[in-house]
Amino acid sequence: GLRSNLTPCQRCPSGRTTARQGAVSRDECKAGPGLYVQEGVRPCPPGTHQPNYHEQGSEACKPCATGVTTPGSAAVAAADCAFAEPGYGLTTCDGISGCQAQVCAVGQYNVGGLKGSNSCQACPWGLTTQTVKSIDVALCLVPPGYGVNYPLPADTAVSAVELC
């Protein structure tokens, strides 16, 4: 809130706050960390973060690295960028700048860190994907020129496809 020698403390406009106690001017009322100002105060969307008090629009929300997201909206630190987006796998992470990711290669998929793993998973039973950045095991198919050897083995380390 705001304080002056002559008046009692006053509230900041809706959704705004001050970065310190004892603020004396309405100009010190800002959107807090994880928020931005655009027709009112709003949370930064998933996949972005905002560590500071500010008066800027949505551009104040800093994006996570490509292929990386936050656990939800209103993230306040780059370290919150710690979950792989679908079709990506995390490569490196640190507690300051968050994580980096790479696209899952052909033959790999990832549903994403918020639903499962932060790593690209190899297709089972010798199956492969047709493209990079696959997001589900259902996209793992029999490669061209190969056929399925039924019944499928329980041990995924055993190849289940063979050359026709």
Z-matrix of the N, CA and C atoms (Angstrom, degrees):
N
C 1 1.427
C 2 1.521 1 112.16
N 3 1.298 2 117.41 1 178.02
C 4 1.466 3 123.53 2 -178.82
C 5 1.513 4 110.18 3 -105.17
N 6 1.329 5 116.72 4 148.80
C 7 1.458 6 121.24 5 -179.62
C 8 1.526 7 109.14 6 -139.66
N 9 1.318 8 116.87 7 140.61
C 10 1.452 9 121.38 8 172.66
C 11 1.527 10 107.38 9 -138.16
N 12 1.305 11 116.48 10 163.39
C 13 1.470 12 120.74 11 -178.34
C 14 1.522 13 112.10 12 -67.06
N 15 1.320 14 117.64 13 -23.19
C 16 1.452 15 120.62 14 -174.50
C 17 1.524 16 114.19 15 -104.30
N 18 1.319 17 117.50 16 -17.85
C 19 1.460 18 120.10 17 -176.65
C 20 1.520 19 109.98 18 -126.77
N 21 1.318 20 117.03 19 156.41
C 22 1.468 21 118.92 20 175.18
C 23 1.531 22 109.84 21 -70.64
N 24 1.317 23 115.92 22 168.89
C 25 1.472 24 120.63 23 177.82
C 26 1.519 25 109.76 24 -57.30
N 27 1.337 26 115.37 25 142.07
C 28 1.458 27 121.80 26 177.73
C 29 1.512 28 108.86 27 -118.89
N 30 1.293 29 115.64 28 151.53
C 31 1.464 30 120.17 29 178.68
C 32 1.527 31 110.59 30 -80.38
N 33 1.333 32 115.22 31 146.71
C 34 1.468 33 120.79 32 171.35
C 35 1.528 34 107.75 33 -71.62
N 36 1.343 35 117.04 34 159.63
C 37 1.465 36 119.63 35 174.89
C 38 1.531 37 110.50 36 -56.48
N 39 1.289 38 116.66 37 158.33
C 40 1.462 39 124.07 38 -175.02
C 41 1.532 40 112.77 39 -48.01
N 42 1.319 41 115.15 40 129.29
C 43 1.457 42 122.01 41 176.34
C 44 1.511 43 115.35 42 82.25
N 45 1.312 44 117.76 43 -5.67
C 46 1.459 45 120.73 44 -178.02
C 47 1.517 46 109.82 45 -107.02
N 48 1.322 47 114.99 46 160.32
C 49 1.453 48 121.60 47 -179.71
C 50 1.526 49 108.48 48 -150.14
N 51 1.321 50 116.50 49 176.67
C 52 1.467 51 120.41 50 176.49
C 53 1.522 52 109.13 51 -107.83
N 54 1.303 53 115.78 52 154.34
C 55 1.459 54 121.16 53 -179.44
C 56 1.528 55 112.02 54 -78.11
N 57 1.335 56 116.94 55 -13.59
C 58 1.465 57 119.79 56 -177.23
C 59 1.521 58 109.88 57 -145.11
N 60 1.308 59 115.86 58 159.50
C 61 1.453 60 120.65 59 172.19
C 62 1.521 61 108.87 60 -76.16
N 63 1.316 62 116.92 61 151.93
C 64 1.461 63 120.61 62 177.37
C 65 1.507 64 114.52 63 82.65
N 66 1.325 65 118.44 64 16.35
C 67 1.463 66 120.76 65 177.40
C 68 1.533 67 109.32 66 -59.94
N 69 1.317 68 116.86 67 143.90
C 70 1.458 69 120.96 68 -175.45
C 71 1.533 70 113.71 69 -118.11
N 72 1.315 71 118.32 70 -1.53
C 73 1.459 72 121.03 71 -177.02
C 74 1.523 73 110.25 72 -134.90
N 75 1.331 74 115.01 73 143.65
C 76 1.463 75 120.16 74 175.34
C 77 1.531 76 110.43 75 -61.62
N 78 1.329 77 117.74 76 -23.21
C 79 1.469 78 121.87 77 177.34
C 80 1.521 79 112.15 78 -63.24
N 81 1.328 80 117.57 79 -19.42
C 82 1.463 81 120.97 80 178.45
C 83 1.525 82 112.54 81 -83.02
N 84 1.311 83 118.29 82 -5.21
C 85 1.468 84 122.20 83 177.29
C 86 1.529 85 108.23 84 -78.37
N 87 1.301 86 116.69 85 116.98
C 88 1.465 87 122.71 86 -175.67
C 89 1.519 88 109.74 87 -132.66
N 90 1.325 89 115.49 88 167.51
C 91 1.463 90 120.40 89 168.58
C 92 1.525 91 106.84 90 -72.02
N 93 1.300 92 117.11 91 138.43
C 94 1.454 93 120.74 92 -178.70
C 95 1.517 94 112.58 93 -80.93
N 96 1.336 95 117.03 94 177.59
C 97 1.465 96 121.03 95 177.65
C 98 1.531 97 111.51 96 -55.49
N 99 1.330 98 115.53 97 140.65
C 100 1.457 99 121.75 98 179.87
C 101 1.521 100 113.48 99 83.11
N 102 1.337 101 117.31 100 2.82
C 103 1.463 102 122.03 101 -175.77
C 104 1.528 103 110.92 102 -127.35
N 105 1.322 104 116.47 103 164.74
C 106 1.459 105 121.58 104 172.93
C 107 1.524 106 109.04 105 -144.25
N 108 1.335 107 116.50 106 163.50
C 109 1.464 108 121.89 107 -178.55
C 110 1.520 109 109.16 108 -106.31
N 111 1.324 110 115.81 109 120.93
C 112 1.464 111 122.35 110 173.68
C 113 1.526 112 105.96 111 -163.44
N 114 1.329 113 116.30 112 104.05
C 115 1.464 114 121.14 113 -172.98
C 116 1.525 115 109.75 114 52.72
N 117 1.293 116 115.33 115 51.69
C 118 1.461 117 122.04 116 -175.35
C 119 1.516 118 109.73 117 106.25
N 120 1.301 119 116.55 118 -179.13
C 121 1.465 120 121.47 119 -179.92
C 122 1.526 121 108.29 120 -95.03
N 123 1.331 122 115.52 121 131.03
C 124 1.468 123 121.47 122 -177.43
C 125 1.527 124 109.85 123 -130.59
N 126 1.339 125 116.93 124 153.57
C 127 1.469 126 119.41 125 176.20
C 128 1.531 127 110.94 126 -75.28
N 129 1.318 128 116.54 127 143.50
C 130 1.462 129 119.81 128 172.62
C 131 1.533 130 108.02 129 -61.19
N 132 1.335 131 117.98 130 139.24
C 133 1.471 132 119.89 131 -177.35
C 134 1.527 133 112.37 132 -70.95
N 135 1.343 134 117.01 133 162.61
C 136 1.468 135 120.05 134 175.51
C 137 1.525 136 110.17 135 -52.93
N 138 1.320 137 116.29 136 144.82
C 139 1.462 138 121.13 137 -179.55
C 140 1.512 139 113.51 138 88.28
N 141 1.350 140 116.88 139 4.17
C 142 1.462 141 121.97 140 177.23
C 143 1.523 142 109.51 141 -135.24
N 144 1.329 143 115.58 142 166.63
C 145 1.468 144 121.34 143 178.08
C 146 1.519 145 109.11 144 -148.15
N 147 1.325 146 116.42 145 158.25
C 148 1.469 147 121.96 146 179.45
C 149 1.524 148 107.96 147 -149.06
N 150 1.344 149 117.87 148 108.55
C 151 1.465 150 120.44 149 -175.64
C 152 1.531 151 115.27 150 -87.63
N 153 1.316 152 118.76 151 -9.12
C 154 1.467 153 120.48 152 -168.79
C 155 1.531 154 114.00 153 -112.42
N 156 1.331 155 115.42 154 165.82
C 157 1.466 156 122.89 155 166.93
C 158 1.519 157 105.94 156 -86.12
N 159 1.342 158 118.49 157 133.58
C 160 1.465 159 119.76 158 -173.90
C 161 1.524 160 110.50 159 -160.74
N 162 1.332 161 115.83 160 175.63
C 163 1.459 162 124.24 161 177.89
C 164 1.525 163 111.41 162 -122.95
N 165 1.310 164 118.38 163 16.32
C 166 1.458 165 121.76 164 -174.74
C 167 1.520 166 111.44 165 -85.84
N 168 1.347 167 115.31 166 167.74
C 169 1.457 168 122.08 167 175.42
C 170 1.519 169 111.58 168 -79.46
N 171 1.332 170 115.76 169 -161.95
C 172 1.462 171 121.15 170 -173.71
C 173 1.527 172 113.04 171 -61.74
N 174 1.351 173 117.80 172 -19.01
C 175 1.472 174 119.20 173 177.51
C 176 1.524 175 111.13 174 -65.57
N 177 1.320 176 117.72 175 -14.45
C 178 1.469 177 120.82 176 177.25
C 179 1.526 178 110.84 177 -68.59
N 180 1.324 179 117.42 178 -23.05
C 181 1.464 180 121.06 179 178.42
C 182 1.523 181 108.05 180 -78.26
N 183 1.319 182 116.13 181 118.43
C 184 1.458 183 121.33 182 -175.51
C 185 1.533 184 109.53 183 -87.43
N 186 1.335 185 118.02 184 132.57
C 187 1.464 186 119.99 185 -178.01
C 188 1.533 187 112.28 186 -74.10
N 189 1.323 188 115.30 187 148.44
C 190 1.459 189 121.00 188 170.00
C 191 1.536 190 107.51 189 -71.11
N 192 1.317 191 116.57 190 168.41
C 193 1.464 192 121.09 191 175.20
C 194 1.530 193 109.79 192 -60.77
N 195 1.320 194 117.14 193 155.63
C 196 1.458 195 121.87 194 177.73
C 197 1.522 196 109.79 195 -54.91
N 198 1.329 197 116.05 196 130.82
C 199 1.458 198 121.43 197 178.19
C 200 1.518 199 114.57 198 86.45
N 201 1.334 200 116.71 199 3.94
C 202 1.463 201 121.28 200 -177.33
C 203 1.524 202 108.60 201 -123.76
N 204 1.332 203 117.02 202 144.61
C 205 1.449 204 121.08 203 178.79
C 206 1.522 205 110.61 204 -137.95
N 207 1.315 206 115.55 205 175.77
C 208 1.461 207 123.56 206 177.91
C 209 1.530 208 108.48 207 -101.24
N 210 1.342 209 118.22 208 167.11
C 211 1.466 210 119.26 209 179.93
C 212 1.521 211 113.88 210 -71.48
N 213 1.319 212 118.14 211 -9.84
C 214 1.460 213 122.18 212 179.66
C 215 1.508 214 109.63 213 178.63
N 216 1.331 215 117.08 214 -159.37
C 217 1.452 216 121.02 215 179.46
C 218 1.526 217 110.35 216 -87.69
N 219 1.328 218 115.94 217 170.28
C 220 1.470 219 124.42 218 176.22
C 221 1.526 220 113.83 219 64.56
N 222 1.336 221 118.09 220 32.69
C 223 1.471 222 121.10 221 176.26
C 224 1.524 223 109.23 222 -68.71
N 225 1.329 224 116.56 223 143.04
C 226 1.462 225 120.34 224 -174.85
C 227 1.525 226 113.88 225 -109.28
N 228 1.323 227 119.39 226 -12.08
C 229 1.467 228 120.57 227 -175.42
C 230 1.521 229 111.05 228 -138.47
N 231 1.327 230 116.55 229 152.09
C 232 1.462 231 121.22 230 175.53
C 233 1.522 232 110.58 231 -59.23
N 234 1.325 233 117.26 232 -30.30
C 235 1.465 234 120.82 233 179.07
C 236 1.527 235 111.86 234 -63.89
N 237 1.345 236 118.10 235 -18.69
C 238 1.467 237 121.14 236 175.61
C 239 1.529 238 111.39 237 -70.96
N 240 1.322 239 117.57 238 -15.49
C 241 1.464 240 122.89 239 176.77
C 242 1.528 241 107.15 240 -79.84
N 243 1.329 242 116.20 241 81.64
C 244 1.461 243 120.51 242 -169.70
C 245 1.523 244 113.35 243 -136.74
N 246 1.338 245 117.77 244 18.52
C 247 1.452 246 121.09 245 -178.21
C 248 1.519 247 109.73 246 -129.92
N 249 1.339 248 116.80 247 133.56
C 250 1.459 249 121.19 248 178.41
C 251 1.520 250 109.85 249 -71.69
N 252 1.329 251 115.99 250 137.54
C 253 1.458 252 120.50 251 171.22
C 254 1.528 253 108.04 252 -77.50
N 255 1.335 254 118.61 253 157.81
C 256 1.473 255 120.29 254 177.44
C 257 1.529 256 111.04 255 -54.01
N 258 1.342 257 115.85 256 136.16
C 259 1.455 258 121.55 257 179.82
C 260 1.511 259 114.50 258 87.07
N 261 1.335 260 117.70 259 1.01
C 262 1.464 261 123.10 260 179.13
C 263 1.525 262 109.76 261 -126.59
N 264 1.336 263 115.56 262 157.75
C 265 1.460 264 122.06 263 172.81
C 266 1.516 265 109.58 264 -128.52
N 267 1.330 266 116.58 265 139.74
C 268 1.463 267 119.85 266 178.97
C 269 1.523 268 110.14 267 -68.79
N 270 1.337 269 116.10 268 142.46
C 271 1.464 270 121.19 269 179.01
C 272 1.516 271 111.16 270 -110.51
N 273 1.324 272 117.48 271 -45.11
C 274 1.465 273 121.74 272 179.26
C 275 1.528 274 108.75 273 -142.40
N 276 1.325 275 115.57 274 151.47
C 277 1.467 276 121.16 275 176.84
C 278 1.520 277 108.67 276 -144.51
N 279 1.338 278 115.18 277 146.72
C 280 1.464 279 119.71 278 168.90
C 281 1.519 280 108.08 279 -144.59
N 282 1.300 281 116.63 280 162.58
C 283 1.448 282 122.72 281 -174.52
C 284 1.517 283 114.71 282 -75.68
N 285 1.326 284 117.98 283 -0.91
C 286 1.463 285 120.55 284 -178.49
C 287 1.522 286 111.19 285 -109.76
N 288 1.330 287 117.04 286 -54.97
C 289 1.467 288 119.71 287 -174.38
C 290 1.520 289 113.61 288 -99.96
N 291 1.321 290 118.68 289 3.52
C 292 1.455 291 120.93 290 178.84
C 293 1.509 292 112.06 291 82.95
N 294 1.321 293 116.29 292 -154.21
C 295 1.463 294 122.02 293 -173.97
C 296 1.524 295 112.21 294 -112.78
N 297 1.310 296 114.61 295 158.84
C 298 1.460 297 123.80 296 172.45
C 299 1.527 298 106.87 297 -114.95
N 300 1.336 299 116.82 298 156.14
C 301 1.464 300 120.62 299 -177.55
C 302 1.517 301 110.33 300 -140.77
N 303 1.325 302 114.19 301 162.87
C 304 1.456 303 120.27 302 172.61
C 305 1.523 304 108.66 303 -132.82
N 306 1.324 305 115.56 304 156.16
C 307 1.455 306 122.34 305 179.17
C 308 1.528 307 108.60 306 -65.06
N 309 1.327 308 117.52 307 139.03
C 310 1.461 309 120.87 308 173.17
C 311 1.532 310 108.35 309 -66.49
N 312 1.319 311 116.28 310 133.34
C 313 1.464 312 122.54 311 -177.21
C 314 1.531 313 110.64 312 -74.91
N 315 1.336 314 116.06 313 170.35
C 316 1.465 315 121.05 314 172.07
C 317 1.524 316 107.40 315 -57.38
N 318 1.317 317 116.86 316 135.59
C 319 1.467 318 121.80 317 -178.01
C 320 1.514 319 112.40 318 91.80
N 321 1.338 320 117.23 319 2.14
C 322 1.461 321 122.40 320 179.39
C 323 1.524 322 110.01 321 -131.57
N 324 1.337 323 116.03 322 160.69
C 325 1.462 324 121.76 323 176.95
C 326 1.523 325 107.72 324 -150.51
N 327 1.313 326 116.41 325 165.09
C 328 1.467 327 121.59 326 171.49
C 329 1.525 328 108.78 327 -156.26
N 330 1.333 329 115.82 328 127.86
C 331 1.472 330 120.79 329 177.90
C 332 1.513 331 111.08 330 -76.58
N 333 1.313 332 117.80 331 -14.36
C 334 1.464 333 122.11 332 178.81
C 335 1.509 334 112.44 333 108.77
N 336 1.330 335 115.03 334 151.56
C 337 1.458 336 121.80 335 -175.29
C 338 1.511 337 114.93 336 -66.52
N 339 1.334 338 117.90 337 -25.14
C 340 1.457 339 119.35 338 179.25
C 341 1.523 340 111.74 339 -78.35
N 342 1.330 341 117.76 340 -18.53
C 343 1.463 342 121.72 341 179.82
C 344 1.524 343 112.70 342 -109.80
N 345 1.299 344 118.52 343 -16.71
C 346 1.459 345 119.30 344 -174.85
C 347 1.507 346 112.65 345 -165.85
N 348 1.320 347 116.04 346 -97.19
C 349 1.452 348 121.95 347 -171.34
C 350 1.526 349 111.24 348 -109.62
N 351 1.322 350 115.13 349 156.04
C 352 1.461 351 120.83 350 172.51
C 353 1.522 352 111.15 351 -97.32
N 354 1.336 353 117.04 352 6.51
C 355 1.464 354 121.67 353 -178.16
C 356 1.523 355 110.56 354 -119.14
N 357 1.322 356 115.82 355 150.78
C 358 1.457 357 120.08 356 171.77
C 359 1.521 358 107.87 357 -68.74
N 360 1.322 359 116.25 358 138.15
C 361 1.462 360 122.38 359 -179.56
C 362 1.521 361 108.88 360 -108.19
N 363 1.341 362 116.55 361 138.95
C 364 1.464 363 120.36 362 176.37
C 365 1.524 364 109.45 363 -73.67
N 366 1.328 365 116.45 364 141.23
C 367 1.458 366 120.05 365 174.86
C 368 1.533 367 108.69 366 -61.17
N 369 1.319 368 117.75 367 141.87
C 370 1.464 369 120.52 368 -178.85
C 371 1.533 370 112.01 369 -79.54
N 372 1.320 371 116.11 370 164.32
C 373 1.467 372 125.47 371 168.06
C 374 1.520 373 114.58 372 57.17
N 375 1.331 374 117.90 373 26.30
C 376 1.456 375 120.46 374 178.79
C 377 1.520 376 113.97 375 80.05
N 378 1.314 377 117.01 376 8.59
C 379 1.457 378 120.75 377 177.55
C 380 1.527 379 109.39 378 -76.31
N 381 1.321 380 117.28 379 167.42
C 382 1.460 381 121.84 380 179.55
C 383 1.529 382 109.90 381 -144.03
N 384 1.301 383 116.43 382 170.28
C 385 1.464 384 121.43 383 174.92
C 386 1.525 385 108.32 384 -103.56
N 387 1.308 386 116.59 385 161.37
C 388 1.461 387 120.29 386 179.23
C 389 1.520 388 111.92 387 -85.86
N 390 1.334 389 117.06 388 -21.60
C 391 1.459 390 120.57 389 -176.79
C 392 1.527 391 110.18 390 -139.21
N 393 1.307 392 115.96 391 169.88
C 394 1.463 393 122.02 392 170.75
C 395 1.530 394 108.45 393 -76.04
N 396 1.320 395 117.25 394 167.21
C 397 1.462 396 123.58 395 172.83
C 398 1.528 397 113.31 396 66.31
N 399 1.331 398 117.03 397 32.77
C 400 1.459 399 121.14 398 178.99
C 401 1.523 400 109.85 399 -72.89
N 402 1.335 401 115.82 400 144.88
C 403 1.463 402 120.38 401 -170.86
C 404 1.525 403 114.64 402 -113.35
N 405 1.344 404 118.21 403 2.13
C 406 1.462 405 118.67 404 -177.69
C 407 1.522 406 109.93 405 -157.33
N 408 1.329 407 117.08 406 148.94
C 409 1.463 408 122.42 407 178.03
C 410 1.526 409 110.26 408 -61.26
N 411 1.321 410 118.37 409 -25.68
C 412 1.465 411 121.72 410 178.71
C 413 1.528 412 111.45 411 -63.15
N 414 1.338 413 118.42 412 -16.99
C 415 1.459 414 122.09 413 177.74
C 416 1.528 415 111.92 414 -85.95
N 417 1.339 416 117.46 415 -1.76
C 418 1.467 417 122.21 416 175.82
C 419 1.527 418 108.31 417 -82.12
N 420 1.320 419 116.08 418 119.35
C 421 1.461 420 122.53 419 -173.58
C 422 1.529 421 110.80 420 -124.29
N 423 1.322 422 115.84 421 166.81
C 424 1.467 423 121.16 422 174.65
C 425 1.525 424 107.26 423 -70.61
N 426 1.350 425 118.11 424 129.37
C 427 1.466 426 119.29 425 -179.69
C 428 1.530 427 111.83 426 -65.68
N 429 1.339 428 117.90 427 152.82
C 430 1.467 429 120.71 428 177.89
C 431 1.534 430 110.68 429 -56.27
N 432 1.318 431 115.90 430 138.33
C 433 1.458 432 121.33 431 178.92
C 434 1.518 433 113.94 432 85.29
N 435 1.317 434 118.54 433 0.65
C 436 1.456 435 123.37 434 179.86
C 437 1.522 436 109.28 435 -118.67
N 438 1.321 437 115.84 436 160.82
C 439 1.455 438 121.68 437 175.72
C 440 1.514 439 109.59 438 -132.05
N 441 1.319 440 116.64 439 165.01
C 442 1.462 441 122.07 440 -179.25
C 443 1.510 442 109.30 441 -85.69
N 444 1.315 443 116.81 442 134.56
C 445 1.457 444 123.91 443 176.54
C 446 1.526 445 107.20 444 -98.49
N 447 1.355 446 116.93 445 101.01
C 448 1.468 447 120.78 446 -178.21
C 449 1.513 448 110.50 447 -87.37
N 450 1.326 449 120.57 448 152.89
C 451 1.466 450 125.10 449 -6.54
C 452 1.533 451 110.14 450 -75.25
N 453 1.336 452 116.26 451 153.89
C 454 1.459 453 120.48 452 178.88
C 455 1.524 454 109.31 453 -65.63
N 456 1.306 455 117.90 454 136.94
C 457 1.467 456 120.39 455 -179.38
C 458 1.530 457 111.40 456 -70.90
N 459 1.313 458 115.16 457 151.72
C 460 1.466 459 120.45 458 176.96
C 461 1.525 460 110.40 459 -74.52
N 462 1.329 461 116.42 460 -28.53
C 463 1.462 462 121.25 461 -178.89
C 464 1.525 463 108.92 462 -88.57
N 465 1.320 464 117.11 463 112.37
C 466 1.467 465 120.77 464 -175.71
C 467 1.528 466 112.79 465 -67.27
N 468 1.319 467 118.61 466 -12.81
C 469 1.460 468 121.15 467 178.13
C 470 1.522 469 111.12 468 -74.94
N 471 1.329 470 117.53 469 -16.68
C 472 1.456 471 122.35 470 -179.86
C 473 1.519 472 108.51 471 -88.62
N 474 1.329 473 117.11 472 133.16
C 475 1.457 474 121.05 473 179.88
C 476 1.518 475 110.31 474 -68.68
N 477 1.311 476 117.63 475 135.16
C 478 1.463 477 122.28 476 179.91
C 479 1.516 478 112.15 477 -111.32
N 480 1.334 479 116.90 478 0.76
C 481 1.452 480 119.59 479 176.94
C 482 1.508 481 107.96 480 -118.12
N 483 1.318 482 114.90 481 148.18
C 484 1.464 483 118.48 482 177.65
C 485 1.520 484 109.22 483 -138.88
N 486 1.326 485 114.85 484 154.42
C 487 1.458 486 121.75 485 -178.85
C 488 1.510 487 109.10 486 -62.14
N 489 1.347 488 116.59 487 135.69
C 490 1.465 489 121.10 488 179.35
C 491 1.515 490 109.75 489 -74.13
